[in-house]
Amino acid sequence: MESLATILQRIAAQSSGKATANSTVGEPTPIDCWVCFDRGFYTRSGELVQCACKKSAYEQHLRTKIADLPSELAASSIANFDQSRSVQGLRDAYEAGLALLDGRLIGLLLEGDAGLGKTHLAAALVKAFREQDMLARFVFVPDLIAELRMAIQADQSFDAIIESYAKHGFLVLDDLGRGRETPTPFEADALTRIIQARYAGNQPFVITTNRSFDDVAYNFGHGMADRMWNVSVPDRFCHVQLFGASARTNINYEEMES
């Protein structure tokens, strides 16, 4: 009876027999990994295991990937950030952004309703860090949560994803709390690990949200809320709350609630 390794080797050789641009018909493509036979996984003690070759390639992809800004934010910059708007806290947010750029701060939480300039400033900081030849990444938090879910479903390297966000030069976590779905404890823990790792590694980051402390604590856990509002290291983190009329709709949400 053939061993599992022999069977997998034979199948891999057969499936590699398709013609490629650099091979002749019927000639097998050379196998790079003899552990998984270039399939990315293998069985160990009856369980499916991700091969180290796939994990290494995936981590390399994440290290070299720099997410581009959404098209509507491509023109955002520190130079064109309008501080003259009638938005309470906007000047403080701008000054905190400059403190991030020169290393006086590690983290910045921008809290406020839509259209007050949170995302514009965060995108401007991404561009400013890149101009300093620093890696910078802008991610919509619901997209990050979706990436974590897909990694679990596809049996990809979950820790590698967390590490890529935890150790990237500058990171923007935009619109935390957006969406109808409450994150699972596992997903909330992953986000908390990312923030905690950035503190530990002195890696600058910005979080934008329209949620309150109590709302984040309820939906994401007190660990996440404590990290975002930074009860432990206030000298390295700045929380700016914005109030005023939305530039998108010219509606003052605070006045509506009062």
Stockholm file with secondary structure:
# STOCKHOLM 1.0

chainA/1-258         MESLATILQRIAAQSSGKATANSTVGEPTPIDCWVCFDRGFYTRSGELVQCACKKSAYEQHLRTKIADLPSELAASSIANFDQSRSVQGLRDAYEAGLALLDGRLIGLLLEGDAGLGKTHLAAALVKAFREQDMLARFVFVPDLIAELRMAIQADQSFDAIIESYAKHGFLVLDDLGRGRETPTPFEADALTRIIQARYAGNQPFVITTNRSFDDVAYNFGHGMADRMWNVSVPDRFCHVQLFGASARTNINYEEMES
#=GR chainA/1-258 SS CCCHHHHHHHHHHHHTTSCCTTSCTTCCCCCSCTTTTTSSEEEETTEEEECHHHHHHHHHHHHHCCCCCCGGGTTCCSTTCCCCSSEETHHHHHHHHHHHHTTSCSEEEEECCTTSSHHHHHHHHHHHHHHTTCCEEEEEHHHHHHHHHHHHHTTCCHHHHHHHHHHSSEEEEEEETCSSSCCCHHHHHHHHHHHHHHHHTTCCEEEEESCCHHHHHHHHCHHHHHHHHTSSCGGGEEEEECEEBCTTTCCBHHHHHC
#=GC SS_cons         CCCHHHHHHHHHHHHTTSCCTTSCTTCCCCCSCTTTTTSSEEEETTEEEECHHHHHHHHHHHHHCCCCCCGGGTTCCSTTCCCCSSEETHHHHHHHHHHHHTTSCSEEEEECCTTSSHHHHHHHHHHHHHHTTCCEEEEEHHHHHHHHHHHHHTTCCHHHHHHHHHHSSEEEEEEETCSSSCCCHHHHHHHHHHHHHHHHTTCCEEEEESCCHHHHHHHHCHHHHHHHHTSSCGGGEEEEECEEBCTTTCCBHHHHHC
//
